[in-house]
Amino acid sequence: MGYGEDMIRKIEHGVRIPRVEFLDRADDVLNAGGHLRAFREDVEKARYPKKARELKELEDRAVEVLLYSNHNIQGLLQTPEYARALFQVAQPAYSPDEVERGIAARTARKSIFERSLPRRSVSSRSR
């Protein structure tokens, strides 16, 4: 298989995480009928710290969102007219009141870009 006894012992005792290739080879050599290959996804996840796995999951979800909305201008960049057009073609259809509430909400959120920040005094900058 290309793996020494010491490496296999460490994998069996949970000291080392096996590579996916190891699972494939071990499944063939041991005639496991795909039972060892079934652990591929778990092994791939276990190779990374918990925080990295959580970030990967969030990234996967974000990619899904982009996949389905890559042809639309995102909310804060929309004009009221563009937002209205999007709300009006949504399925199931929004009522006219819901469309107007949605446009008003997006416009209100967009105001964050239009506000001016308070100026800090010269003495507070030097600290």
N, CA, C and O of each residue as an XYZ file, in Angstrom:
508
protein
N       0.818     -1.209      0.000
C       0.000      0.000      0.000
C       0.853      1.260      0.000
O       0.371      2.342     -0.335
N       2.117      1.120      0.375
C       2.973      2.300      0.425
C       2.954      2.996      1.774
O       3.454      4.115      1.894
N       2.393      2.365      2.786
C       2.352      2.910      4.143
C       2.996      1.900      5.083
O       2.730      0.702      4.981
N       3.834      2.368      5.989
C       4.499      1.485      6.940
C       3.591      1.099      8.091
O       2.521      1.673      8.292
N       4.052      0.103      8.842
C       3.276     -0.382      9.986
C       3.057      0.724     11.010
O       1.976      0.840     11.588
N       4.086      1.534     11.231
C       3.980      2.601     12.221
C       2.887      3.604     11.835
O       2.098      4.034     12.676
N       2.859      3.961     10.564
C       1.840      4.907     10.092
C       0.446      4.309     10.244
O      -0.473      4.991     10.697
N       0.283      3.061      9.875
C      -1.027      2.411      9.987
C      -1.451      2.319     11.449
O      -2.618      2.540     11.773
N      -0.508      1.992     12.332
C      -0.811      1.928     13.767
C      -1.288      3.296     14.271
O      -2.260      3.371     15.023
N      -0.614      4.371     13.863
C      -1.012      5.719     14.285
C      -2.404      6.075     13.780
O      -3.191      6.705     14.486
N      -2.696      5.666     12.556
C      -4.032      5.928     11.999
C      -5.078      5.142     12.775
O      -6.135      5.674     13.111
N      -4.786      3.875     13.060
C      -5.731      3.036     13.801
C      -5.984      3.557     15.214
O      -7.089      3.415     15.736
N      -4.967      4.161     15.837
C      -5.113      4.673     17.198
C      -5.604      6.117     17.234
O      -5.768      6.689     18.312
N      -5.834      6.698     16.089
C      -6.362      8.052     16.035
C      -5.326      9.138     16.243
O      -5.681     10.298     16.453
N      -4.042      8.782     16.188
C      -2.973      9.763     16.351
C      -2.783     10.549     15.064
O      -2.501     11.747     15.100
N      -2.934      9.886     13.935
C      -2.807     10.533     12.627
C      -4.126     10.421     11.878
O      -4.841      9.427     11.999
N      -4.434     11.445     11.109
C      -5.628     11.425     10.261
C      -5.200     10.871      8.906
O      -4.261     11.392      8.304
N      -5.862      9.836      8.415
C      -5.437      9.254      7.136
C      -5.729     10.187      5.963
O      -6.652     11.000      6.001
N      -4.933     10.047      4.952
C      -5.202     10.766      3.711
C      -6.308     10.022      2.959
O      -6.549      8.838      3.195
N      -6.959     10.724      2.068
C      -8.037     10.122      1.281
C      -7.497      8.960      0.447
O      -8.174      7.949      0.262
N      -6.258      9.118     -0.058
C      -5.651      8.056     -0.864
C      -5.486      6.777     -0.037
O      -5.649      5.673     -0.558
N      -5.163      6.928      1.245
C      -5.022      5.777      2.130
C      -6.346      5.023      2.225
O      -6.379      3.794      2.156
N      -7.436      5.773      2.384
C      -8.746      5.126      2.476
C      -9.068      4.347      1.204
O      -9.595      3.236      1.262
N      -8.745      4.940      0.056
C      -9.005      4.261     -1.215
C      -8.206      2.960     -1.312
O      -8.748      1.906     -1.647
N      -6.899      3.054     -1.012
C      -6.039      1.864     -1.103
C      -6.455      0.807     -0.082
O      -6.533     -0.377     -0.411
N      -6.724      1.231      1.158
C      -7.105      0.279      2.199
C      -8.423     -0.397      1.844
O      -8.590     -1.590      2.097
N      -9.343      0.332      1.272
C     -10.622     -0.252      0.877
C     -10.408     -1.348     -0.164
O     -11.044     -2.400     -0.108
N      -9.504     -1.093     -1.118
C      -9.211     -2.098     -2.144
C      -8.509     -3.312     -1.549
O      -8.913     -4.447     -1.800
N      -7.452     -3.078     -0.757
C      -6.646     -4.164     -0.200
C      -7.458     -5.028      0.761
O      -7.306     -6.249      0.776
N      -8.307     -4.410      1.549
C      -9.071     -5.146      2.551
C     -10.429     -5.640      2.032
O     -11.197     -6.253      2.773
N     -10.714     -5.371      0.759
C     -12.002     -5.756      0.157
C     -13.171     -5.277      1.015
O     -14.080     -6.047      1.324
N     -13.140     -4.009      1.395
C     -14.150     -3.442      2.288
C     -15.424     -3.030      1.558
O     -16.391     -2.605      2.191
N     -15.432     -3.149      0.263
C     -16.663     -2.871     -0.498
C     -17.130     -1.425     -0.422
O     -18.331     -1.167     -0.512
N     -16.215     -0.475     -0.258
C     -16.578      0.944     -0.235
C     -16.867      1.492      1.150
O     -17.146      2.681      1.297
N     -16.803      0.637      2.174
C     -17.095      1.102      3.539
C     -16.044      2.091      4.036
O     -16.376      3.050      4.733
N     -14.783      1.864      3.684
C     -13.742      2.817      4.101
C     -13.794      4.085      3.256
O     -13.552      5.181      3.762
N     -14.107      3.940      1.979
C     -14.234      5.124      1.112
C     -15.371      6.032      1.588
O     -15.355      7.236      1.328
N     -16.331      5.474      2.266
C     -17.475      6.256      2.742
C     -17.051      7.320      3.758
O     -17.794      8.267      4.012
N     -15.868      7.167      4.331
C     -15.381      8.136      5.314
C     -14.608      9.299      4.688
O     -14.076     10.144      5.408
N     -14.543      9.350      3.373
C     -13.744     10.390      2.693
C     -14.111     11.798      3.147
O     -13.233     12.578      3.516
N     -15.389     12.126      3.125
C     -15.818     13.481      3.479
C     -15.452     13.811      4.927
O     -14.988     14.913      5.218
N     -15.660     12.857      5.828
C     -15.324     13.087      7.234
C     -13.821     13.297      7.409
O     -13.392     14.164      8.171
N     -13.034     12.505      6.705
C     -11.573     12.621      6.813
C     -11.105     13.963      6.251
O     -10.236     14.611      6.835
N     -11.673     14.376      5.134
C     -11.288     15.668      4.557
C     -11.599     16.811      5.517
O     -10.806     17.743      5.648
N     -12.743     16.746      6.188
C     -13.110     17.782      7.150
C     -12.202     17.749      8.375
O     -11.801     18.797      8.880
N     -11.879     16.562      8.849
C     -11.093     16.420     10.077
C      -9.664     16.915      9.923
O      -8.987     17.139     10.927
N      -9.195     17.090      8.720
C      -7.816     17.536      8.493
C      -7.617     18.994      8.899
O      -6.479     19.445      9.030
N      -8.698     19.730      9.098
C      -8.602     21.154      9.404
C      -9.173     21.447     10.786
O     -10.063     20.730     11.246
N      -8.678     22.489     11.458
C      -9.225     22.853     12.772
C     -10.706     23.222     12.666
O     -11.197     23.580     11.595
N     -11.400     23.129     13.789
C     -12.844     23.373     13.815
C     -13.195     24.733     13.230
O     -14.141     24.841     12.450
N     -12.443     25.782     13.596
C     -12.729     27.130     13.100
C     -12.628     27.178     11.577
O     -13.458     27.803     10.917
N     -11.617     26.522     11.023
C     -11.450     26.504      9.569
C     -12.601     25.759      8.902
O     -13.049     26.139      7.820
N     -13.077     24.701      9.546
C     -14.216     23.956      8.984
C     -15.466     24.822      8.961
O     -16.232     24.793      7.998
N     -15.671     25.606     10.044
C     -16.831     26.495     10.092
C     -16.735     27.562      9.004
O     -17.730     27.875      8.350
N     -15.545     28.118      8.811
C     -15.363     29.128      7.766
C     -15.587     28.524      6.382
O     -16.173     29.169      5.513
N     -15.130     27.299      6.174
C     -15.328     26.625      4.897
C     -16.816     26.434      4.626
O     -17.279     26.628      3.502
N     -17.562     26.052      5.660
C     -19.007     25.875      5.494
C     -19.672     27.197      5.115
O     -20.531     27.231      4.234
N     -19.276     28.283      5.777
C     -19.832     29.597      5.437
C     -19.467     29.991      4.016
O     -20.293     30.544      3.289
N     -18.231     29.707      3.616
C     -17.808     30.027      2.253
C     -18.615     29.230      1.234
O     -19.026     29.767      0.206
N     -18.842     27.950      1.519
C     -19.644     27.135      0.611
C     -21.051     27.704      0.452
O     -21.594     27.742     -0.652
N     -21.639     28.148      1.573
C     -22.978     28.746      1.505
C     -22.944     30.053      0.734
O     -23.869     30.342     -0.026
N     -21.891     30.853      0.916
C     -21.782     32.126      0.205
C     -21.648     31.884     -1.294
O     -22.230     32.615     -2.096
N     -20.895     30.874     -1.670
C     -20.749     30.551     -3.089
C     -22.097     30.161     -3.662
O     -22.416     30.531     -4.792
N     -22.900     29.417     -2.903
C     -24.239     29.072     -3.371
C     -25.058     30.317     -3.659
O     -25.721     30.394     -4.694
N     -25.025     31.279     -2.773
C     -25.792     32.503     -2.951
C     -25.329     33.216     -4.214
O     -26.159     33.671     -5.002
N     -24.031     33.321     -4.418
C     -23.517     33.992     -5.612
C     -23.904     33.238     -6.882
O     -24.153     33.850     -7.921
N     -23.954     31.943     -6.799
C     -24.306     31.138     -7.952
C     -25.701     31.479     -8.464
O     -25.942     31.498     -9.672
N     -26.611     31.746     -7.541
C     -27.984     31.987     -7.943
C     -28.318     33.471     -8.112
O     -29.378     33.798     -8.645
N     -27.447     34.368     -7.675
C     -27.784     35.783     -7.793
C     -26.704     36.589     -8.501
O     -26.629     37.806     -8.332
N     -25.877     35.928     -9.284
C     -24.785     36.641     -9.927
C     -25.244     37.558    -11.058
O     -24.437     38.311    -11.604
N     -26.498     37.506    -11.409
C     -27.001     38.353    -12.488
C     -27.778     39.563    -11.957
O     -28.354     40.319    -12.740
N     -27.798     39.747    -10.644
C     -28.504     40.877    -10.039
C     -27.527     41.827     -9.370
O     -26.474     41.418     -8.881
N     -27.892     43.099     -9.355
C     -27.148     44.082     -8.573
C     -27.580     43.906     -7.128
O     -28.778     43.836     -6.854
N     -26.642     43.833     -6.203
C     -26.979     43.572     -4.805
C     -27.673     44.770     -4.164
O     -27.526     45.901     -4.627
N     -28.430     44.516     -3.097
C     -29.351     45.436     -2.448
C     -28.906     46.864     -2.251
O     -29.594     47.781     -2.699
N     -27.773     47.091     -1.594
C     -27.376     48.455     -1.273
C     -26.971     49.262     -2.510
O     -26.892     50.489     -2.451
N     -26.721     48.593     -3.599
C     -26.330     49.294     -4.825
C     -27.509     49.534     -5.767
O     -27.335     50.128     -6.831
N     -28.687     49.088     -5.394
C     -29.846     49.189     -6.279
C     -30.499     50.564     -6.209
O     -30.569     51.194     -5.154
N     -30.970     51.001     -7.363
C     -31.818     52.191     -7.389
C     -33.229     51.747     -6.999
O     -33.552     50.563     -7.096
N     -34.074     52.686     -6.558
C     -35.455     52.298     -6.232
C     -36.173     51.639     -7.413
O     -36.964     50.715     -7.223
N     -35.901     52.105     -8.607
C     -36.558     51.535     -9.796
C     -36.130     50.094    -10.032
O     -36.953     49.235    -10.349
N     -34.830     49.835     -9.873
C     -34.311     48.479    -10.064
C     -34.883     47.544     -8.994
O     -35.298     46.425     -9.295
N     -34.901     48.011     -7.753
C     -35.457     47.211     -6.663
C     -36.932     46.901     -6.931
O     -37.380     45.776     -6.711
N     -37.679     47.889     -7.403
C     -39.099     47.683     -7.708
C     -39.260     46.599     -8.781
O     -40.121     45.726     -8.668
N     -38.428     46.664     -9.813
C     -38.509     45.666    -10.883
C     -38.223     44.264    -10.344
O     -38.888     43.305    -10.736
N     -37.248     44.139     -9.457
C     -36.937     42.828     -8.880
C     -38.082     42.319     -8.007
O     -38.468     41.153     -8.096
N     -38.615     43.192     -7.172
C     -39.726     42.777     -6.307
C     -40.940     42.369     -7.135
O     -41.649     41.431     -6.768
N     -41.188     43.054     -8.240
C     -42.385     42.783     -9.029
C     -42.314     41.474     -9.804
O     -43.353     40.908    -10.148
N     -41.105     40.979    -10.086
C     -41.001     39.723    -10.823
C     -40.780     38.519     -9.904
O     -40.688     37.386    -10.377
N     -40.696     38.759     -8.606
C     -40.466     37.663     -7.652
C     -41.624     36.680     -7.665
O     -42.779     37.067     -7.842
N     -41.310     35.420     -7.479
C     -42.330     34.379     -7.395
C     -42.178     33.666     -6.071
O     -41.060     33.246     -5.771
N     -43.171     33.496     -5.277
C     -44.525     34.001     -5.477
C     -44.553     35.522     -5.395
O     -43.708     36.145     -4.752
N     -45.528     36.090     -6.051
C     -45.602     37.548     -6.202
C     -45.845     38.244     -4.862
O     -46.582     37.749     -4.009
N     -45.206     39.407     -4.700
C     -45.436     40.260     -3.531
C     -46.652     41.137     -3.801
O     -46.937     41.475     -4.949
N     -47.357     41.498     -2.755
C     -48.457     42.446     -2.898
C     -47.851     43.824     -3.144
O     -46.684     44.039     -2.817
N     -48.615     44.773     -3.716
C     -48.085     46.128     -3.935
C     -47.562     46.764     -2.640
O     -46.562     47.481     -2.666
N     -48.231     46.507     -1.513
C     -47.766     47.056     -0.234
C     -46.411     46.466      0.159
O     -45.530     47.184      0.634
N     -46.249     45.157     -0.041
C     -44.976     44.519      0.287
C     -43.849     45.047     -0.593
O     -42.727     45.234     -0.123
N     -44.145     45.286     -1.865
C     -43.146     45.843     -2.784
C     -42.684     47.210     -2.271
O     -41.485     47.479     -2.201
N     -43.632     48.059     -1.917
C     -43.279     49.405     -1.448
C     -42.500     49.360     -0.130
O     -41.560     50.130      0.068
N     -42.897     48.450      0.773
C     -42.165     48.310      2.041
C     -40.735     47.839      1.791
O     -39.798     48.316      2.432
N     -40.573     46.908      0.865
C     -39.239     46.406      0.531
C     -38.356     47.490     -0.054
O     -37.180     47.596      0.295
N     -38.916     48.294     -0.941
C     -38.156     49.397     -1.547
C     -37.776     50.413     -0.484
O     -36.643     50.894     -0.458
N     -38.712     50.740      0.388
C     -38.437     51.701      1.466
C     -37.334     51.182      2.391
O     -36.479     51.954      2.826
N     -37.347     49.893      2.690
C     -36.329     49.315      3.569
C     -34.957     49.375      2.915
O     -33.974     49.718      3.572
N     -34.877     49.049      1.637
C     -33.582     49.100      0.945
C     -33.066     50.531      0.848
O     -31.874     50.782      1.023
N     -33.963     51.460      0.570
C     -33.565     52.859      0.485
C     -33.073     53.358      1.838
O     -32.103     54.112      1.905
N     -33.729     52.944      2.904
C     -33.313     53.366      4.253
C     -31.935     52.810      4.586
O     -31.107     53.521      5.157
N     -31.677     51.561      4.243
C     -30.356     50.978      4.507
C     -29.276     51.671      3.688
O     -28.139     51.810      4.138
N     -29.633     52.099      2.499
C     -28.673     52.749      1.604
C     -28.222     54.103      2.154
O     -27.153     54.590      1.787
N     -29.020     54.714      3.027
C     -28.688     56.038      3.555
C     -27.386     56.036      4.356
O     -26.811     57.099      4.592
N     -26.916     54.869      4.774
C     -25.654     54.807      5.515
C     -24.496     55.340      4.669
O     -23.525     55.866      5.213
N     -24.592     55.208      3.346
C     -23.540     55.707      2.470
C     -23.611     57.219      2.293
O     -22.630     57.851      1.900
N     -24.752     57.784      2.577
C     -24.953     59.211      2.340
C     -24.714     60.070      3.567
O     -24.672     61.295      3.456
N     -24.557     59.466      4.727
C     -24.366     60.258      5.946
C     -22.918     60.729      6.044
O     -22.004     60.087      5.527
N     -22.733     61.842      6.704
C     -21.374     62.349      6.897
C     -20.910     61.949      8.296
O     -21.678     61.964      9.258
N     -19.654     61.597      8.375
C     -19.093     61.176      9.649
C     -18.701     62.404     10.466
O     -18.253     63.399      9.897
N     -18.859     62.355     11.773
C     -18.442     63.495     12.597
C     -16.919     63.647     12.537
O     -16.182     62.661     12.532
N     -16.471     64.885     12.493
C     -15.027     65.150     12.450
C     -14.452     65.004     13.844
O     -15.045     65.453     14.825
N     -13.307     64.382     13.921
C     -12.611     64.256     15.194
C     -11.704     65.452     15.369
O     -11.187     66.005     14.399
N     -11.518     65.842     16.607
C     -10.647     66.985     16.875
C      -9.197     66.607     16.650
O      -8.854     65.425     16.681
N      -8.348     67.581     16.425
C      -6.933     67.351     16.175
C      -6.279     66.641     17.356
O      -5.431     65.771     17.158
N      -6.658     66.998     18.575
C      -6.048     66.397     19.751
C      -6.380     64.910     19.880
O      -5.558     64.149     20.391
N      -7.568     64.473     19.430
C      -7.926     63.070     19.536
C      -7.206     62.231     18.472
O      -7.030     61.029     18.671
N      -6.788     62.822     17.360
C      -6.048     62.101     16.330
C      -4.647     61.749     16.786
O      -4.120     60.702     16.409
N      -4.044     62.590     17.580
C      -2.658     62.368     17.973
C      -2.518     61.307     19.071
O      -1.401     60.884     19.369
N      -3.594     60.883     19.660
C      -3.530     59.893     20.750
C      -3.325     58.511     20.245
O      -3.251     57.570     21.035
